[in-house]
Amino acid sequence: MNIKIIIQEKIQKSFIKQGMEEYEKRLSKYCKINYIPLKKLEDLNKYIKEKTYFIMVRSGEKMISSECFAQKFQKWGLTGKSDIIFFITSQDVFFQPAHDYLSITSMDVDMELTTLILYEQIYRAFTILHHLPYHK
C-alpha cells in the first residue's frame, strides 16, 4: 500500500519533521508513506490516478475512532486501489469530490500539526489491524 499525505504548505517546524520521520520508520514494515507539499492546488490532479483512493481531510467533516479508522484501512485495501491520498486542506478550499472525507479534530489545528497527527493515526491503525500493542 502506498500512502501519500499532501498538504498545501511545506513543513517548517523541526519537531513536526522529527515526528514524521519517526512514524515513517515505524510504518515502513506496513506501507510506503510520503509527505508531499503542494505548490499549486492544480498540481493535485497529477497525483490522483485511476487506482487512487482520495480522502479529503479538513475540519467540519466526520470524526471517527481509531478502531473505525483501522477498519477503513482494511476496506480501502480491498478496493483494488493501490494508492491512498490524504489531502489536508482548509474548510473553504473546494477541489473535487473525494472517495471519503475525514476530520482529525473539531478544533482548528495548524496544517503541520494535523499532518503529524494523521501520521500517528495511520500508525495506530496498522497496529490495531495487526493486533499489536501500540507502544511497541
C-alpha positions in Angstrom: 0.0 0.0 0.0 1.3 3.4 -0.9 0.1 6.4 1.1 0.6 10.0 0.2 -0.2 12.8 2.6 -0.5 16.0 0.6 -0.8 19.5 2.2 -0.8 23.0 0.8 2.4 24.1 2.6 5.9 22.9 3.3 6.6 21.5 6.8 8.7 24.1 8.6 8.7 23.1 12.3 11.6 20.7 13.2 9.6 18.8 15.9 6.9 18.0 13.3 9.6 16.8 10.8 11.2 14.6 13.5 7.8 13.1 14.4 7.0 12.4 10.8 10.4 10.7 10.3 9.8 8.5 13.4 6.4 7.4 12.1 7.8 6.8 8.6 10.3 4.4 10.2 7.6 2.7 12.2 5.3 2.4 9.2 7.9 1.1 6.8 7.0 -2.5 7.6 3.4 -1.9 6.7 3.3 0.6 3.9 5.2 3.2 1.9 4.2 6.7 3.1 5.2 10.0 1.7 4.5 13.6 2.5 4.1 16.0 -0.5 4.0 19.8 -0.1 1.7 21.1 -2.8 2.9 24.3 -4.6 -0.4 24.9 -6.5 -3.8 23.4 -5.9 -4.0 22.4 -9.6 -0.9 20.1 -9.1 -3.1 17.8 -7.1 -4.5 16.3 -10.3 -1.2 14.7 -11.2 -1.3 12.6 -8.1 -4.8 11.3 -8.4 -4.8 8.3 -10.8 -7.4 5.6 -11.5 -6.0 3.4 -8.7 -6.0 6.1 -6.1 -8.4 6.3 -3.2 -8.7 10.0 -2.4 -9.6 11.2 1.1 -10.0 14.9 1.9 -9.0 15.8 5.5 -10.4 19.1 6.8 -12.3 20.4 9.8 -16.0 20.1 9.9 -16.0 16.6 8.4 -17.0 13.4 10.2 -14.7 12.3 13.0 -14.2 8.6 13.7 -12.5 6.4 16.3 -9.0 4.9 15.8 -10.7 1.5 15.5 -13.0 2.7 12.8 -10.1 4.3 11.0 -8.2 1.0 11.1 -11.3 -0.8 9.6 -11.4 1.8 6.9 -7.8 1.0 6.0 -8.7 -2.6 5.8 -11.7 -1.7 3.5 -9.5 0.6 1.4 -7.0 -2.2 0.9 -9.8 -4.3 -0.6 -11.0 -1.7 -3.2 -8.3 -2.6 -5.7 -6.8 0.8 -5.4 -3.1 0.6 -4.6 -2.6 4.3 -3.6 -4.3 6.2 -0.8 -4.0 10.0 -0.8 -4.9 12.1 2.2 -5.3 15.7 1.2 -5.1 18.1 4.1 -6.8 21.3 3.3 -8.7 24.2 4.9 -12.5 24.1 5.1 -13.0 26.7 2.4 -10.9 25.0 -0.3 -13.0 23.1 -2.8 -11.3 20.7 -5.1 -13.3 17.8 -6.3 -15.5 15.1 -4.8 -13.4 12.7 -2.7 -13.9 9.0 -2.1 -14.1 9.8 1.6 -14.0 12.8 4.0 -12.3 12.9 7.4 -11.7 15.4 10.2 -8.9 14.9 12.7 -10.5 17.1 15.4 -13.4 19.5 15.8 -10.9 22.2 16.8 -9.0 24.3 14.3 -5.4 22.9 14.2 -2.4 24.0 12.2 -1.9 22.0 9.0 1.6 20.9 10.1 0.3 19.5 13.4 -2.7 17.9 11.6 -0.1 16.2 9.3 1.7 14.7 12.3 -1.5 13.6 14.0 -2.5 11.9 10.8 0.8 10.0 10.6 0.3 8.9 14.2 -3.3 7.7 13.5 -2.1 5.8 10.4 0.5 4.1 12.5 -2.1 3.4 15.2 -4.5 1.9 12.6 -1.8 -0.5 11.4 -1.0 -1.6 15.0 -4.7 -2.2 15.6 -5.0 -4.3 12.3 -2.0 -6.4 13.3 -3.2 -6.8 16.9 -0.1 -5.2 18.2 0.3 -3.1 21.4 0.6 0.5 20.3 3.8 1.4 22.2 5.9 -1.5 20.8 
